[in-house]
Amino acid sequence: MEINIPKSSTVFSSLLRADFTTQWRNRRSAVLALLVPIIILISWKGVIKLFGGAFVLSSAIALGLVAIGLMGYSNSVARDRDKGIFQRLRVAPIPGWAIMISRLTVQLTMILLVTLCVFITGYYVDGIHLSAVGYLLTVISALVGGAVYLSLGQMIVGLIKNPETVNSTSRLVYFAFIITGMLGGLGVLGDQAKEIAKWSPYGTVQTMLAGSLQPDLWHNETTMALLVTLGYTLIFAFMGIKKFKWNTR
C-alpha cells in the first residue's frame, strides 16, 4: 500500500495558517500590543516640542516591540509547549526549525502592523511627517529591533520551563525595560541610569529607530547602536536555541 507523504512546503503552509488563526483567536494580546505604543504616542504629544517627533515615534515603536517579543511570543511558546503542542508537531514531516520559523513569521507580521499603526497615529494625531526613505528605513529597523526581543523571549522560554514562571518573568523584564527605557532615557533617574539605558537592548533599539526616522542625522553612535543590537540578538538567540526543550519534562 503506497503512503503519500505531504511535501514539507505543504505542511509548512498549513502550519503557518494555523499559527495565524491562533493569533487571531488570541487577538486580545495583539490588541494590547497595538494599544501600548499608540497610548504612549498620544500621551506624549507634548513631549514632541522638547525632544522631537523622532524620539517619541521611536520610543512608541520600541515599547511595542518589547510587548510583542516578551508578552506575546514567549508566553505563547511556553503555553503551547506545556500543552504538548510542540511535541505533537514534531511527529509531522517537517523540521523543528520550520515550526519556530512559522511562529516567528506571525510575530514579524505583528511588528509590521504595530509599526504601521504608529506611523498612521503619529501622522494624523501628532502631525509627525517623515520622508519616504525614513519610513522605509524605520520599518527595516523595527524588524531588526524586534528580533532582539523575540530572541530574548526565546531565551526566557529556553531557560524556564514553567509557563507561569515564564509569564511572570516576561512581565518583570517588560516592566524593567519601561523603567530603564522611558524614565532612564529621559534622564529622570540620573546621568548614570541614562547611560545604562542608552546601551541597554531598549536603548540601542530606540537609538537605531530614531536614526532611521531621520536618515540625514544618522551618525556613528547610531551605527554602534545597530551593531550592539545585532550583538544582543545573537547572544539571546544562541542561549534560547541551545537551552530550548520541546517539552517540559
ZIVENJO-V803546 format. One record per residue. SS is DSSP state (@ for helix, = for strand, . for the rest). PSI is psi as a letter, one per 40 degrees, with the letter a starting at -180 (none if undefined). NEAR is the number of other ideal C-beta (glycine too) atoms within 10 Angstrom. Layout:
ss=SS psi=PSI near=NEAR
ss=SS psi=PSI near=NEAR
//
This chain:
ss=. psi=h near=2
ss=. psi=h near=3
ss=. psi=h near=4
ss=. psi=h near=5
ss=. psi=h near=8
ss=. psi=i near=12
ss=. psi=i near=11
ss=@ psi=d near=13
ss=@ psi=d near=10
ss=@ psi=d near=12
ss=@ psi=d near=18
ss=@ psi=d near=19
ss=@ psi=d near=12
ss=@ psi=d near=14
ss=@ psi=d near=19
ss=@ psi=d near=16
ss=@ psi=d near=11
ss=@ psi=d near=13
ss=@ psi=d near=20
ss=@ psi=d near=14
ss=@ psi=d near=11
ss=@ psi=d near=14
ss=@ psi=d near=18
ss=@ psi=d near=10
ss=@ psi=d near=8
ss=. psi=f near=14
ss=@ psi=e near=10
ss=@ psi=d near=8
ss=@ psi=d near=17
ss=@ psi=d near=18
ss=@ psi=d near=10
ss=@ psi=d near=13
ss=@ psi=d near=24
ss=@ psi=d near=20
ss=@ psi=d near=14
ss=@ psi=d near=20
ss=@ psi=d near=26
ss=@ psi=d near=18
ss=@ psi=d near=13
ss=@ psi=d near=20
ss=@ psi=d near=27
ss=@ psi=d near=14
ss=@ psi=d near=11
ss=. psi=e near=18
ss=@ psi=d near=15
ss=@ psi=d near=8
ss=@ psi=e near=17
ss=@ psi=d near=18
ss=@ psi=d near=8
ss=@ psi=d near=10
ss=@ psi=e near=15
ss=. psi=i near=16
ss=@ psi=d near=21
ss=@ psi=d near=20
ss=@ psi=d near=20
ss=@ psi=d near=26
ss=@ psi=d near=30
ss=@ psi=d near=27
ss=@ psi=d near=25
ss=@ psi=d near=28
ss=@ psi=d near=32
ss=@ psi=d near=30
ss=@ psi=d near=26
ss=@ psi=d near=29
ss=@ psi=d near=32
ss=@ psi=d near=30
ss=@ psi=d near=25
ss=@ psi=d near=28
ss=@ psi=d near=30
ss=@ psi=d near=25
ss=@ psi=d near=21
ss=@ psi=c near=24
ss=@ psi=d near=27
ss=@ psi=d near=28
ss=@ psi=d near=22
ss=@ psi=d near=21
ss=@ psi=d near=23
ss=@ psi=d near=24
ss=@ psi=d near=16
ss=@ psi=d near=20
ss=@ psi=d near=20
ss=@ psi=d near=16
ss=. psi=e near=12
ss=. psi=e near=12
ss=@ psi=d near=16
ss=@ psi=d near=20
ss=@ psi=d near=14
ss=@ psi=d near=10
ss=@ psi=d near=18
ss=. psi=e near=13
ss=. psi=d near=7
ss=. psi=i near=15
ss=. psi=g near=10
ss=. psi=h near=21
ss=. psi=i near=12
ss=@ psi=d near=12
ss=@ psi=d near=9
ss=@ psi=d near=16
ss=@ psi=d near=21
ss=@ psi=d near=16
ss=@ psi=d near=14
ss=@ psi=d near=21
ss=@ psi=d near=21
ss=@ psi=d near=17
ss=@ psi=d near=15
ss=@ psi=d near=20
ss=@ psi=d near=22
ss=@ psi=d near=16
ss=@ psi=d near=13
ss=@ psi=d near=23
ss=@ psi=d near=24
ss=@ psi=d near=13
ss=@ psi=d near=15
ss=@ psi=d near=26
ss=@ psi=d near=25
ss=@ psi=d near=13
ss=@ psi=d near=19
ss=@ psi=d near=26
ss=@ psi=d near=20
ss=@ psi=d near=11
ss=@ psi=d near=19
ss=@ psi=d near=25
ss=@ psi=d near=14
ss=@ psi=d near=9
ss=. psi=d near=12
ss=. psi=e near=18
ss=. psi=f near=10
ss=. psi=h near=20
ss=. psi=h near=9
ss=. psi=i near=20
ss=. psi=i near=12
ss=@ psi=d near=7
ss=@ psi=d near=12
ss=@ psi=d near=19
ss=@ psi=d near=15
ss=@ psi=d near=13
ss=@ psi=d near=20
ss=@ psi=d near=27
ss=@ psi=d near=17
ss=@ psi=d near=11
ss=@ psi=d near=25
ss=@ psi=d near=26
ss=@ psi=d near=14
ss=@ psi=d near=19
ss=@ psi=d near=34
ss=@ psi=d near=28
ss=@ psi=d near=24
ss=@ psi=d near=28
ss=@ psi=d near=32
ss=@ psi=d near=26
ss=@ psi=d near=25
ss=@ psi=d near=25
ss=@ psi=d near=28
ss=@ psi=d near=25
ss=@ psi=d near=21
ss=@ psi=d near=26
ss=@ psi=e near=25
ss=@ psi=d near=21
ss=@ psi=d near=15
ss=. psi=h near=18
ss=. psi=d near=17
ss=. psi=h near=12
ss=@ psi=d near=20
ss=@ psi=d near=12
ss=@ psi=d near=13
ss=@ psi=d near=23
ss=@ psi=d near=18
ss=@ psi=d near=12
ss=@ psi=d near=19
ss=@ psi=d near=25
ss=@ psi=d near=13
ss=@ psi=d near=11
ss=@ psi=d near=20
ss=@ psi=d near=19
ss=@ psi=d near=11
ss=@ psi=d near=13
ss=@ psi=d near=25
ss=@ psi=d near=17
ss=@ psi=d near=15
ss=@ psi=d near=20
ss=@ psi=d near=22
ss=@ psi=d near=18
ss=@ psi=d near=14
ss=@ psi=d near=23
ss=@ psi=d near=23
ss=. psi=e near=15
ss=. psi=e near=12
ss=. psi=d near=11
ss=. psi=e near=15
ss=. psi=i near=10
ss=@ psi=d near=8
ss=@ psi=d near=9
ss=@ psi=d near=16
ss=@ psi=d near=17
ss=@ psi=d near=13
ss=@ psi=d near=15
ss=@ psi=d near=23
ss=@ psi=d near=18
ss=. psi=e near=14
ss=. psi=i near=19
ss=@ psi=d near=26
ss=@ psi=d near=27
ss=@ psi=d near=23
ss=@ psi=d near=26
ss=@ psi=d near=31
ss=@ psi=d near=26
ss=@ psi=d near=26
ss=@ psi=d near=31
ss=@ psi=d near=28
ss=@ psi=d near=26
ss=@ psi=d near=24
ss=@ psi=d near=28
ss=@ psi=d near=27
ss=. psi=g near=20
ss=@ psi=d near=15
ss=@ psi=d near=8
ss=@ psi=e near=11
ss=. psi=h near=16
ss=. psi=a near=9
ss=@ psi=d near=7
ss=@ psi=d near=13
ss=@ psi=d near=20
ss=@ psi=d near=13
ss=@ psi=d near=14
ss=@ psi=d near=24
ss=@ psi=d near=20
ss=@ psi=d near=12
ss=@ psi=d near=19
ss=@ psi=d near=22
ss=@ psi=d near=15
ss=@ psi=d near=13
ss=@ psi=d near=21
ss=@ psi=d near=20
ss=@ psi=d near=13
ss=@ psi=d near=14
ss=@ psi=d near=23
ss=@ psi=d near=18
ss=@ psi=d near=14
ss=@ psi=d near=17
ss=@ psi=d near=22
ss=@ psi=d near=14
ss=@ psi=d near=10
ss=@ psi=e near=15
ss=. psi=h near=18
ss=. psi=i near=11
ss=. psi=e near=14
ss=. psi=i near=11
ss=. psi=e near=14
ss=. psi=none near=6
//
